[in-house]
Structure formats: structure tokens, C-alpha cells
Amino acid sequence: MSDLIVEQEANLLKLTLNRPEQLNALSKELISGLTEAVVGVTENSSARAILITGAGRGFCAGADLQGDKLANRREKVEGQMMAGVNRLITAIREVPVPVIIAVNGAAAGAGCGLALSGDITIAGRSAKLLTAFSRIGAVLDGGMSWSLTHKIGPARATAMAMLGDHKISADTAKEWGLIWDVVEDEDLEATSLALAHRLANGPTTALGLIKRQIAHAQNGSISDAVRFEAACQGQAFRTEDFLEGVKAFQEKRAANFKGK
């Protein structure tokens, strides 16, 4: 049985973490499979959106503390992180298509980082987010020092990281701005698939540019932002999808975007 289920449904690439007995803990093989699938969209793929979710009752329990024998990696962990989970999170942030994360159940440690790495994250009502690192004498990884600080501010980010034992409910995560929406558990699959297919059939270049704009704005001034907006708008206006979008608006019909 593969650790990762890869399915392409029309323009949508669906990636399902498939280690349910280990609560989808991130083995080396699972991280590698996820990364290669995401990078493959940039290099050569017809996919125009990515949906990531977990099999079974949990989204992702974080690093595989048993299988990877974490305590024996102390001298190598920095390099392994850069080649492993850091490469995965960076790939998700840089892939030029929308990434939707559907969080079913618990997302802990690096699994929480993965849950927060997408462009739009939806959680089932029973989902919980947990940092947990400090409980074993470790620190934030999976991009969470950045994502938590930017999403909820340093006060909440620090408390979550240092205390490490406070499970953030899906409703609280939405209230704080960590995720986009919460739905009933039984509706999560259908809701996330519908949203993912909607984005997969959207104006792909424009959506990728919006993704870049949001990332750019995290670290720049308003003057930097407006210059970047102008540059991105110049690219968007040159696409076939823009011409189709304007024509559809004028004709009062739904646009038929081709991702070009």
C-alpha cells in the first residue's frame, strides 16, 4: 500500500496522505512523494489546482517519531529538514496553482505546518491543531514560525509554540484567521472537492499571480505592493483567460477559463 494516493480528476490533482494506522505521520517516503507530486505540477502537469487531505481519522500526526528514529538523527537533522519537510512546504508555497488543504481530524507538529501551508485551508468540525514541539524539547518547523506569526501574530504564536499542549479547535482556528472555513465532518470531502474543482477551472495564471501577490505583501511596503500589483496585472491582462473573462462579463454568462 502506497503512503500517498495520487489521483488526477480533470484539472485537479488530489493527494491523500495514506498511513491511517500511524495517523498519516510524515515518513521520509511520504514527504518525498508529496514533494515530487507538487513539484511535478510546476514542471510538467495539466493540473490547475491541488487538494491535499488525509486518509482515516486524522490529517497528519507530524514527524514519524518511531519509523524515522528521530533521536538518532540529531547531528543530521538540519540538512535532512532542508531536503525534506522544508522543501515540501516551500514547494507548496511556490507552486503556481492554488493549493487547498482539507484537514480531517488532528494536525500536530509538522502536520500542523502542512495544514497551514496551503492557500486555502478547510477543516472538519472535529479537527484540532497542535504544535507539540516543545513537549519533546524541539522547536517549530514545517514553516510554522512564519505561518503562525503572520496569521495570528506573535502573542498567540508564542503561546501556542511554548506551551505546546493546547489543542486549537477548528472553530477557534477559523476565528483566529488560521484557516478559511469549518464544515461538518461529513461535508468536508464534498465541500473541499467542490472548491478545489472550482479553482482548478479558474483563470490559472491570475490565481497563481494572486498567490504571489499575497506572499510578496507579507514582507514589503505598500509602495512595493502597488508596484508588484501593476507588474502582475500586466501579466494577467495578456492571458486568454482575461479576454474570456471580460467577454463573459459583457455577455452576462459564466466564463469558460482554459488556464491560458
N, C-alpha and C positions, 0 to 999 in steps of 0.2 A: 504493500500500500504506500503510495507516494505521500510525502509530508505536505505537498502542495497540490491542490487541484486547480488546474488551469483550464478555463473554458472561455471560448470566444463566442459571443452571441451578437451576430451582426457587427456593429461598430464598437461593441463593449467587450472589454477584457475583464473577466471575473476571476479573482484569485482568492481561493479559500484555504486558510491555514487548516491542515488536516492531521493534527495529532491530538484528537479529542481526549484520549486517556491521560495525556500529560497537560491538559488544558491549553493545548497549542503552544507550549513552551518553545522558545526560539532556539532550535538546534542549529548547528553550523550549516547543515544541508538546507534547512528551511529558509534561513537568512539568504543563502546563496541563490536558492530557487526564486524567492521573491525579488531579489535584486536583479537577477538576469531577466526576469519577466518584465519588470518595469523599464529597465534599460533598453530592452528589445523594442519597446514602443517608440522610443526616440530614434533608434537606429533603423528599424525596418518593420513597420506594422501598419495594418489597416485600422487598428483600434483608435478610437477618438475619445475614449474615457476609460477609466479603470475603477473597478469596485473591489475592495478588499474586505473580507469578513472571516469569521472563524467557524469551524465545524463543532458541533456539540454544545455543551452548556457554558463554555467560556470563550471569550475572544482571544486572549493571549496572556499567559501567566508570566511572561518575561523570559529572562535567560534560563536555559535548561541547566539548573544547578547540579543535577545528577549526571546527565549524559555528558556534559562538557567538562566535568570535574574542575569547576571554576577555581578552587583553591590551588590547584596545580598550575594555573596559568598566570600567577602573579607577576612574573618577570616579563611576560609577553602580552599582557592584556592591552596595553596602549596600541601596539601595532595591530593586534587582532581586531580591536574595536574599529580602527580606521579602515581596515579592509572588510569588516563585517557589518555590524549594525549601523555604523556611521555612514558607510557607503549606501546602505539601503535607504536611510532617512534622507540623505542628500539626493538620491535618485528620485524619490517620491516628490521632493520639493522642486526638482529641476525638470522633470518630465513635462513636455509642453502640452499636456492634456489634463483635464480635471481628474482628480483622484478622490473618490468617495469612500469613506470608511464606515462600515456598518458594525457597530460594537454590540455583540451579543454576550451578555454575562460580564465576567470580570476582565479588566485590563490592568495588569500590575507590572511594575518595574518598566523594563524596556517595552513591554506590551502596551503600557500606558503611553509611552513615547510614540509607538507606532500608531495608536489610536488617534493621537493628536497631530500626526504628521500630514494628514490629508487636507485637501482643500475644503471639503465639506464632510463633517462627521455627524452621523445619526446614531443614536443609541436606543436600545430596547429599555423599557422601563426598569427592569431589574439590573441593568448594567451598573458596575461600580468601577471607579478609577482609583488606583492606589500607587503611590510612588515606591514605598517599601525599602528603598536602597539603604537608608540609614540604619535599618534594623539589622543589617549584616555588616555594618561598618563601611559601606560603599557610598558613592555619590551619584548624582543624577547622570543619566546617559540617555541614549535614544533621542537626543536633541531637546530634552525637556528643560535644560537650563535656559534655553532660548524660548521654546514654545510656552512654557508656563509663565515666564516673566513677561512676555509680550501679550499673552492672552488675559492674564488675571492680575498682573502687577507684582512687584517684589514682595509685598507683605504676605499675600496668600501663597505665593510661590515658595517663599522661605519656610513658612509654617508647614506646608504640605511636604516639602523635602526633608526638613529636620525632624519632624515628628514621625513621619513615615508609617503611621498606623491608623490614619484617618481615611476611611473609605468615602470617597466623594460619590454621592448618588448621581444618577443620570439627570434628575431634575435640578440638583444643585449645579452640576456641570453646565447645564444649559443656562441657568440663571447667572452664573459667573462669566459666561461667554467662552467656556472651554470647547463647547460643541455647538452645532447648529440646531439640532432638534431632538426630541424624545418622542417615541411612539410606543404603543403597547408591544410587548414581546412578540406576539403572534402576527403583528403587522410589519415587523422590521424588514423581513426579506422582501415582501412585495413593495413596500414603500421605498426602500433603498434601490431596488432594481428599477422601479419606475423613474426615480430621479436620475439614476445613472444612465438609463437609456435616453432620457430627455437631453442630458448633457452630451451624450455620445452622438446625438443627431443635431447638435447645435452648431454655431459658427466656430469651428475648432480653432482657427488662428486667433480670433478675437478672445476666446476663452483662455487660451494659452497666454496671450498678452495681458489679460486682466490678472492672471496668476502672477506674472512677472511684475506688474504694477504694484500689487499688494505687497509682495516681497520687497520691492525697491523702497516703498514708502516706509517700511519698518525702521529704516536706518538713515533716512535722508530728511532734508528740509522741505518746506513747501515749494521753494523755488526749484529744487531738484525734482520734486514730484511733477510739477506742471511741465517742465521741460521733457521729462520722460513720457508724460501723457501725450504730448504733442508728437513725439517720435513714434510711440505705439499707435496713435491714431492714424498717422501717415501710413503705417503698415496695414492696419485694418481696412482703411479705405481702398487699398489696392487689391483686396481679395474679391473673388467672385461671390462669396457669401454676402459681402456688404452690398453689392449691386442687387442680389436677390432679396436681401432684407428690405432695402429701400423700395424695390418694386412691389414686394408683398405688402408692405405698409400702405403704399399708394392704392393698391388694388383691394385692400381690406381682406386679406387672406393670410393663412398661415405660411410662413416661409419654409421653403424646401432647401435647407442648407446641405451642402456637399462636403464641407470641410476643406474647401479650397479658397 
